[in-house]
Amino acid sequence: MKIDFAPLEVPLHRRLQTAAVVQWVFSFLGLAPTCILLFFYLLFTRFWLISVLYAIWWFFDYDTPSRGGRRVPYLCGLRVWEHMRDYFPIKLVKTADLDPRYNYVLGFHPHGVLVAGGFTNFCTYATGFRQLFPGLTSYLLMLPLWFRAPFFRDYIMCAGLIPSDKESASYPLSKRGGGNAIVIAVGGAPESLDAHPGGFDVVLAKRKGFIKMAMEFGAHLVPVFSFGENEVFDQENPRGTWLRWTQEKLQSIMGVALPLFHARGVFQYSFGLMPYRRPIHTVVGRPIRVEKKDKPTTEELDALHQLYMEELSQLFEEHKGNYGVDKDTHLNFV
């Protein structure tokens, strides 16, 4: 295979963008196991007290992720996230106002491989979420598994990430006065296996838990579609292949998807785990008003779920032409 190396005369700003994405990819793929190994390694060195003190801190701080986490605004506003934004680039697109007197459930579609658009738009200040939606605080949901990794849990909480279990997601929505928005990658792990360039499969047909939660708290629903989310990595795992069967089996057992993705490298463009430089446009749709119902009926739940799918489909149809999607392409609800 011929390797396409990057030129030596790369401008500084491009190098900074690449460096920003390198640290993000490592954080997503390698930082959690590194932190776990470090925690246990320190126990067998003269620095054992660090792990012991952290374990004590962890015991008293255990419930923090389920209580809104611990966002650090300074870290969310670091320049490194602007470099990451410009690497692709990523843009947040507003289509309607979101009244900060209410709470919201934002359904993020599609999941993609590493949720690049979701993280950059809703965990950092790089794309202007605070300016576009003043008075709102966003919380991106992440698998609870990652909040059980020492040190790593504190790092991801700094960005406003909280576990995706019901207790944690309910906490911001239960706050009176509004101004809170939880962001759910509805398709989750199964949808990440469908993250192929040019693909528009959305795992939503049977996903109603987030709809029920919105009804129980009277939080308005907002469909979000991230154009380009599936374009930044390649996968060769079509449905029906042994690889896909194995991935789905492991996902059902472990609860974590294992997408075998690839794109480019740091110093060459032929292979690696760095995403391609392809634009991502995350379009936030119109809010769907939801009336509070402590125990919604099956009919009410199904009706609101159907309305949400229609609004998401309409959002896609209205904007697909702006972002290079063929007019004959439509969402496929799985």
C-alpha positions in Angstrom: 0.0 0.0 0.0 1.3 3.4 -0.9 1.5 5.8 2.0 0.5 9.4 1.4 2.7 11.4 3.8 1.7 14.8 5.0 3.9 17.7 3.6 6.6 19.1 5.9 5.4 22.7 5.3 2.2 22.5 7.2 1.1 25.8 8.7 1.3 26.1 12.5 -2.5 26.5 12.9 -3.0 23.2 11.1 -0.5 21.5 13.4 -2.3 22.9 16.5 -5.6 21.6 15.1 -4.1 18.1 14.7 -2.6 18.2 18.2 -6.0 19.1 19.7 -7.7 16.2 18.0 -4.9 13.8 18.9 -5.5 14.5 22.6 -9.3 14.2 22.2 -9.0 10.8 20.4 -6.6 9.6 23.1 -8.9 10.9 25.9 -11.8 9.0 24.3 -10.0 5.7 23.5 -7.1 5.4 25.9 -7.3 7.8 28.9 -9.8 5.7 30.9 -7.7 2.4 30.9 -4.5 4.5 31.5 -6.1 6.1 34.6 -7.2 2.7 35.9 -3.7 1.2 35.4 -2.2 4.3 37.0 -4.4 4.0 40.0 -3.4 0.4 40.7 0.3 1.0 39.8 0.7 3.8 42.3 -0.5 1.4 45.1 2.7 -0.6 44.6 5.0 2.4 44.6 6.2 4.9 47.2 3.3 7.1 45.9 0.7 4.6 47.2 -0.8 7.4 49.3 -2.1 9.2 46.2 -4.4 6.3 45.3 -5.5 5.7 48.9 -6.4 9.4 49.3 -8.2 9.4 46.0 -10.1 6.3 47.0 -11.3 8.1 50.1 -12.3 11.1 48.0 -14.1 8.9 45.6 -16.1 7.3 48.4 -17.4 10.7 49.6 -17.8 12.0 46.0 -19.4 8.9 44.5 -22.8 10.4 43.9 -21.6 13.6 42.2 -22.0 12.3 38.6 -25.7 11.6 39.2 -26.2 15.0 40.7 -25.3 17.1 37.7 -21.6 16.4 37.7 -19.0 19.1 38.3 -18.5 21.3 35.2 -15.4 23.6 35.2 -16.2 26.5 32.8 -12.5 27.5 32.5 -11.7 24.1 31.0 -14.7 24.2 28.7 -13.5 27.5 27.3 -9.8 26.5 26.6 -8.4 27.5 23.3 -7.6 23.8 22.5 -11.3 23.2 21.8 -11.3 26.0 19.2 -8.5 24.2 17.5 -10.5 21.0 17.5 -13.5 22.8 16.1 -11.5 24.2 13.3 -9.9 20.8 12.4 -13.1 19.5 10.8 -14.6 22.2 11.1 -17.6 21.9 13.4 -20.5 24.4 13.4 -23.6 24.6 15.6 -26.7 25.7 13.7 -29.7 27.2 15.4 -33.2 27.1 13.8 -35.3 28.3 16.7 -35.1 29.9 20.2 -35.1 27.7 23.3 -36.8 29.6 26.1 -34.5 29.2 29.2 -37.6 29.1 31.5 -38.0 25.5 30.5 -35.9 22.3 30.6 -35.2 20.3 27.5 -34.3 16.9 26.2 -32.2 17.2 23.1 -32.1 14.0 21.0 -28.7 13.9 19.2 -28.6 12.0 15.8 -26.6 10.2 14.6 -24.3 8.9 17.2 -21.3 8.6 14.8 -18.2 6.7 16.0 -16.8 9.1 18.7 -19.7 11.7 18.9 -17.4 14.5 17.7 -20.2 17.0 17.1 -22.0 16.2 20.3 -18.9 16.7 22.4 -17.6 19.9 20.7 -21.0 21.6 20.6 -22.4 20.7 24.0 -19.3 20.1 26.2 -17.1 23.0 25.1 -17.8 26.6 24.4 -16.0 26.5 21.1 -19.1 26.7 18.8 -21.0 29.3 20.8 -23.8 27.3 22.5 -24.0 29.8 25.3 -24.4 32.7 22.8 -26.9 30.9 20.6 -29.0 29.6 23.5 -28.5 32.1 26.4 -29.6 30.9 29.8 -29.3 27.2 28.9 -26.8 24.7 30.4 -26.2 21.5 28.5 -25.3 18.1 29.9 -24.2 15.4 27.5 -25.0 11.9 28.6 -22.3 9.2 28.5 -22.2 5.5 29.4 -22.2 5.1 33.3 -19.3 2.6 32.8 -16.8 5.5 32.2 -17.7 7.1 35.5 -16.3 4.1 37.4 -12.8 4.8 36.1 -10.7 6.6 38.8 -9.3 10.1 37.8 -11.0 9.8 34.4 -14.5 10.3 36.0 -13.3 13.7 37.3 -11.9 14.7 33.9 -15.1 14.0 32.0 -17.3 15.7 34.6 -15.3 18.9 34.1 -16.9 19.1 30.6 -20.4 18.7 31.8 -20.7 15.0 31.0 -23.1 12.9 33.2 -24.0 9.2 33.2 -26.8 8.1 30.9 -28.8 6.2 33.6 -32.3 7.5 34.5 -31.3 8.9 37.9 -28.5 11.1 36.5 -30.5 12.3 33.5 -33.4 13.1 35.7 -31.5 15.4 38.0 -31.1 18.4 35.7 -34.7 18.0 34.5 -36.0 18.0 38.0 -34.6 21.5 38.7 -37.2 24.2 38.9 -36.9 27.4 37.0 -35.7 25.7 33.8 -32.5 26.4 31.9 -31.2 22.9 31.7 -30.8 20.7 28.6 -29.7 17.1 28.6 -28.3 15.8 25.3 -28.9 12.2 24.5 -27.3 10.3 21.6 -30.5 8.3 21.3 -29.1 5.6 19.0 -26.3 4.8 21.5 -23.8 2.0 21.1 -25.8 0.1 18.4 -26.0 3.2 16.2 -22.2 3.7 16.3 -21.8 0.4 14.4 -23.9 1.9 11.6 -21.7 5.0 11.3 -20.7 4.7 7.7 -20.0 7.6 5.3 -23.1 8.3 3.3 -25.2 6.3 5.7 -28.3 7.7 7.4 -29.6 4.8 9.6 -31.0 6.2 12.8 -31.7 3.8 15.7 -35.0 5.3 17.0 -38.0 3.2 16.0 -38.1 1.5 19.4 -36.3 4.1 21.5 -38.9 5.6 23.8 -37.2 6.0 27.1 -36.1 9.5 26.5 -39.7 10.4 25.3 -41.1 9.0 28.6 -38.6 10.9 30.7 -39.5 14.2 28.9 -43.2 13.6 29.6 -42.6 12.7 33.3 -40.7 16.0 33.8 -42.5 18.2 31.3 -39.3 18.9 29.5 -39.6 20.0 25.9 -38.2 17.7 23.2 -35.7 19.0 20.7 -34.5 17.0 17.7 -30.9 17.5 16.7 -29.3 16.2 13.5 -25.5 16.4 13.0 -24.7 16.4 9.3 -21.3 14.9 8.7 -21.1 13.0 11.9 -20.8 9.7 10.0 -18.3 11.0 7.5 -15.2 11.4 9.6 -14.4 7.7 10.0 -14.6 4.5 7.8 -16.0 1.2 8.9 -16.2 -2.1 7.0 -18.9 -4.0 8.9 -22.1 -4.2 6.9 -25.1 -6.0 8.4 -25.0 -9.7 7.9 -21.3 -10.1 8.0 -19.5 -12.2 10.7 -17.8 -9.1 12.0 -21.0 -7.2 12.5 -22.6 -10.3 14.2 -19.6 -10.5 16.6 -19.8 -6.7 17.3 -23.5 -6.9 18.1 -23.0 -10.0 20.3 -20.2 -8.3 22.3 -22.3 -5.1 22.5 -25.3 -7.0 24.0 -23.0 -8.7 26.6 -20.8 -5.8 27.5 -23.1 -2.8 26.9 -20.2 -1.1 25.0 -19.9 -1.1 21.2 -16.5 -2.0 19.6 -16.6 -0.3 16.2 -13.5 -1.1 14.2 -13.0 2.2 12.6 -10.1 3.9 10.8 -9.4 7.1 8.9 -6.0 8.8 8.7 -2.8 9.2 10.8 -1.0 12.1 12.3 1.8 12.4 9.8 0.2 10.6 6.9 -3.2 10.4 5.3 -3.5 6.7 4.4 -4.4 4.9 7.7 -4.8 5.6 11.4 -7.3 6.5 14.1 -7.4 10.3 13.4 -10.7 11.5 11.9 -10.8 12.9 8.4 -11.0 16.7 8.1 -14.6 16.8 7.0 -17.2 19.4 8.1 -19.8 18.7 10.7 -22.9 20.8 11.0 -25.0 20.1 14.0 -28.5 21.5 13.4 -30.7 22.1 16.5 -34.4 21.9 15.5 -37.6 23.4 16.8 -38.7 22.5 20.4 -41.7 20.1 20.7 -43.9 21.2 23.6 -44.4 18.5 26.2 -47.0 18.5 28.9 -46.0 17.0 32.3 -47.5 13.6 32.9 -46.3 11.5 35.8 -47.6 8.3 34.3 -48.2 8.7 30.6 -50.3 6.1 28.8 -48.9 3.9 26.1 -51.0 5.7 23.6 -49.7 9.1 24.7 -46.1 7.9 24.6 -46.5 6.4 21.2 -48.1 9.6 19.8 -45.3 11.8 21.1 -42.7 9.4 19.9 -44.3 9.4 16.4 -44.4 13.2 16.5 -40.7 13.3 17.4 -39.7 11.1 14.5 -41.7 13.2 12.1 -40.0 16.4 13.4 -36.6 14.8 13.1 -37.3 13.7 9.6 -38.6 17.1 8.7 -35.5 18.7 10.1 -33.3 16.4 8.0 -35.3 17.1 4.8 -35.2 20.9 5.4 -31.5 21.1 5.8 -30.0 18.2 3.9 -29.6 20.2 0.7 -27.4 22.7 2.6 -24.8 20.1 3.5 -24.3 18.0 0.4 -26.9 15.3 1.0 -28.6 14.1 -2.2 -32.3 15.1 -2.5 -33.4 11.5 -2.9 -31.8 10.5 0.4 -34.0 10.1 3.5 -33.6 9.0 7.1 -34.0 5.3 7.7 -35.4 4.6 11.2 -34.2 1.3 12.6 
